[in-house]
Amino acid sequence: MNPVHQAQKLGQSIWLDYIRALARPNVMVKVPATPQGIPAIRQLTGEGINVNVTLIFSLDVYEQVVSAYISGLEDMVRKGGDFKRFKRWEGG
């Protein structure tokens, strides 16, 4: 495995461990809708971690974000999680 890729995986693992250790249901992670951010949206959502996706500048990227989010919810449910804990924000 590429050393850079190994370091990135380690960083992701440490970051996920840190978020889990907080044990707060209201923690929200800001994730950019970039090529690197799309898989992170799925992974974080799959872990039951709230995400705030930023930098969505096209319909194509929006579709990728929605797909990653829904896939993350499906991953979470497969692991026994409850997708109902994610509430829609009723901004105003």
Backbone as a ProteinNet text record, in pm:
[ID]
protein_1_A
[PRIMARY]
MNPVHQAQKLGQSIWLDYIRALARPNVMVKVPATPQGIPAIRQLTGEGINVNVTLIFSLDVYEQVVSAYISGLEDMVRKGGDFKRFKRWEGG
[TERTIARY]
84.4	0	88.9	47.8	116.8	127.6	247.9	264.7	171.2	145.5	55	-86	-126.6	-259.4	-269.9	-163	-161.8	-178.9	-109.9	-120	-261.3	-320.9	-457.7	-554.8	-541.5	-629.5	-612.7	-489.1	-464	-529.7	-515.8	-577.9	-729.1	-789.6	-934.8	-975.5	-898	-928.1	-920.4	-816.9	-800.4	-914.2	-951.9	-1059.7	-1192	-1222.2	-1345.8	-1344.8	-1230.1	-1218.9	-1245.6	-1193.8	-1213.4	-1361.7	-1429.2	-1571	-1652.6	-1622.6	-1694.5	-1671.8	-1549.3	-1516.5	-1594	-1630.6	-1709.5	-1845.8	-1898.7	-2026.6	-2136.1	-2141.5	-2244.6	-2328.9	-2459.7	-2543.5	-2552.8	-2518.2	-2530.9	-2402.4	-2298.2	-2175.3	-2204.5	-2160.5	-2179.9	-2045	-2012.1	-1885.2	-1911.6	-1840.2	-1852.3	-1765.1	-1825.9	-1755.2	-1774.6	-1666.7	-1682.2	-1723.8	-1807.3	-1852.7	-1747.8	-1630	-1517.7	-1499.6	-1415.7	-1392.4	-1348.6	-1274.2	-1231.4	-1343.5	-1431.5	-1537.4	-1654.7	-1682.7	-1798.9	-1791.8	-1678.9	-1672.5	-1681.3	-1630.9	-1637	-1781.4	-1865.1	-2006.6	-2070.1	-2043.5	-2099.8	-2047	-1916.6	-1856.3	-1909.2	-1910.7	-1956.4	-2104.1	-2185.5	-2328.4	-2348.3	-2272	-2279.2	-2242.3	-2160.7	-2121.9	-2221.9	-2324.3	-2423.9	-2381.8	-2285.6	-2234.1	-2299.6	-2352.7	-2417.2	-2315.9	-2356.1	-2267.7	-2338	-2258.4	-2302.1	-2218.7	-2281.2	-2207.3	-2202.2	-2082.3	-2060.7	-2004	-1997.7	-1936	-2005.5	-2138.5	-2214.8	-2246.1	-2173.7	-2187.1	-2248.2	-2291.4	-2352.6	-2451.7	-2542.9	-2640	-2571.2	-2464.4	-2391.1	-2333.3	-2273.3	-2216.1	-2328.2	-2439.6	-2553.1	-2599.5	-2609.4	-2651.7	-2552.7	-2422.4	-2321.3	-2336.8	-2365	-2383.4	-2504.8	-2616.2	-2737.9	-2714.9	-2649.4	-2619.9	-2533	-2428.5	-2339.9	-2415.6	-2501.7	-2578.9	-2674	-2749	-2843.4	-2769.3	-2657.7	-2577.5	-2527.6	-2488	-2444.3	-2556.2	-2677.7	-2792.5	-2817.7	-2809	-2828.5	-2721.1	-2596.3	-2487.3	-2516.5	-2562.7	-2590.8	-2702.5	-2808.8	-2920.5	-2874.5	-2788.4	-2734.9	-2657.6	-2595.3	-2519.5	-2608.6	-2738.6	-2830.2	-2861.9	-2814.8	-2842.5	-2982.6	-3026.6	-3160.1	-3148.6	-3190.8	-3177.6	-3268.7	-3367	-3459.9	-3391.3	-3270.5	-3199.3	-3153.3	-3149.9	-3116.4	-3244	-3248.8	-3368.6	-3342.7	-3446.5	-3436.9	-3439.1	-3350.1	-3344.7	-3452.7	-3534.5	-3642.6	-3596.8	-3498.3	-3440.1	-3543.9	-3504.8	-3602.7	-3547.2
-118.1	0	124.3	222.3	350.2	414.1	464.2	524.1	643.4	722	836.9	785.9	681.9	624.1	564.6	500.6	444.6	555.2	666.3	778.9	838.2	847	899.1	807.3	675.6	580.4	590.2	604.9	618.8	746.4	854.2	980.7	968.8	900.3	879.4	798.4	695.7	609.1	687.4	767.2	847.4	947	1011.3	1109.5	1043.4	925.9	855.4	814.5	768	731.6	853	968.3	1092.2	1130	1123.8	1159.7	1063.1	933.6	834.4	859	896.2	918.5	1037.1	1131.9	1245.1	1198.9	1094.3	1034.1	1139.5	1228.9	1333.1	1318.6	1304.5	1287.3	1414	1528.2	1653.6	1697.5	1615.7	1650.2	1647.4	1750	1757.4	1789.2	1713.8	1731.1	1799.3	1906.4	1977.8	1907.2	1867.4	1792.1	1862.5	1896.3	1957.9	1854.2	1895.2	1805.5	1802.1	1752.8	1739.9	1591.3	1557.6	1414.7	1336.2	1399.2	1332.3	1331.2	1430.7	1441.9	1348	1312.4	1227.1	1093.5	1020	895.4	920.3	1034.5	1066.4	1086.2	1143	1161.6	1025.8	930.4	795.8	731.7	740	675.1	734.9	867	930.7	902.3	914.5	886	740.3	651.2	509.4	480.3	568.5	554.9	623.8	686.2	756.1	895.4	952.9	1086	1188.2	1295.6	1400.5	1472.9	1504.8	1578.5	1704.9	1806	1930.1	1940.8	1918.3	1915.4	2056.4	2097.4	2231.6	2221.3	2333	2345.8	2262	2264.4	2195.2	2299.4	2293	2395.8	2346.8	2220.7	2171.7	2060.6	2036.6	1928.5	1792.5	1777.5	1650.9	1621.6	1720.7	1702.2	1679.2	1750.3	1730.3	1585.3	1529.4	1390.2	1295.1	1325.3	1242.6	1248.4	1369.1	1387.6	1309.1	1321.9	1250.7	1099.6	1051.3	908.5	860.9	938.2	901.8	902.3	1001.5	1012.6	894	863.6	751.5	619.2	601.9	480.3	469	582.3	583	542.3	593.6	553.6	403.5	352.4	208.4	127.2	175.5	107.4	104.3	218	227.5	131.1	124.9	34.6	-111.2	-144.5	-281.5	-320.1	-219.8	-245.6	-242.3	-220.9	-218.8	-80.5	24	160.8	204.9	315.3	368.3	499.7	499.4	620.3	732	702.6	805.1	905.8	870.7	966.1	1088.7	1077.5	1191.9	1269.5	1389.2	1470.8	1576.5	1605.5	1710	1845.5	1931.9	2065.8	2150.7	2210.7	2298.2	2442.4	2482.7	2617	2727.7	2843.3	2951.3	3082.2
0	0	0	-73.3	-83.1	56.7	96.5	229.5	253.8	150.9	165.9	195	121.5	142.8	283.6	329.6	465.6	569.1	550	643.5	642.3	523.8	514.4	587.3	568.8	636.3	787.7	834.8	977.4	1029.1	954.4	993.5	1001.9	905.3	907.6	1029.6	1058.6	1172.6	1303.5	1318.6	1440.2	1452.9	1342.1	1343	1382.7	1325.2	1361.3	1508.4	1557.3	1698.9	1787.5	1747.4	1823.8	1828.4	1714	1708.7	1794.3	1784.9	1865.6	2014.7	2050.6	2191.7	2249.1	2165.4	2213.6	2265.1	2203.3	2244.4	2257.5	2161.7	2160.6	2034.9	2048	1929.4	1844	1900.8	1826.4	1756.7	1756.7	1685.6	1535.7	1465.8	1322.2	1258	1154.7	1085.4	951.6	925.7	799.2	695.6	584	480.8	346.4	277.5	145.1	41.3	-52	-160.1	-270.4	-235.4	-328	-359.3	-455.5	-482.1	-357.6	-267.7	-145	-40.5	-46.2	53.7	31.6	-93.2	-122.2	-46.5	-51.7	26.1	177.2	222.6	365.8	410	322.4	354.7	381.8	293.6	312.1	439.4	461.1	577.4	707.7	717.7	840.8	866.2	761.6	776.2	816.4	756.9	791.1	935.4	993.2	1134	1226.8	1167.8	1249.3	1289.7	1218.7	1250.1	1156.9	1215.2	1137.6	1050.6	927.4	837.5	786.8	763.9	700.9	573.9	459.4	333.3	273.9	237.2	181.8	40.2	-26.8	-159.3	-266.9	-267.5	-372.3	-479.2	-591.5	-694.2	-824.7	-829.6	-953.2	-921.4	-1014.7	-996.6	-994	-1072.6	-1073.5	-935.2	-873.4	-739.5	-637.9	-652.8	-563.6	-568.9	-689	-704.6	-636.7	-646.4	-580.4	-428.3	-376.9	-233.1	-184.7	-256.9	-216.9	-220.8	-323.3	-334.7	-218.4	-185.4	-74.4	57.8	77	201.6	216.6	110.9	116.6	135.4	66	84	226.9	286	425.6	520.5	494.6	577.1	565	441.9	420.3	493.4	488.5	559.9	709.7	763.4	906	945.9	866	896.1	890.5	792.4	783.5	909.3	973.3	1096.6	1220.2	1200.6	1314	1366.5	1298.7	1341.4	1303.3	1361.2	1336.1	1260.4	1134.3	1052.9	1102.3	1185.8	1234.2	1326.5	1374.1	1459.9	1382.2	1248.6	1164.5	1138.2	1187.1	1170.6	1063.7	988.7	886.9	955.3	911.8	968.2	905.1	988.1	941.5	958.4	878	889.6	879.6	921.8	914.7	953.5
[MASK]
++++++++++++++++++++++++++++++++++++++++++++++++++++++++++++++++++++++++++++++++++++++++++++

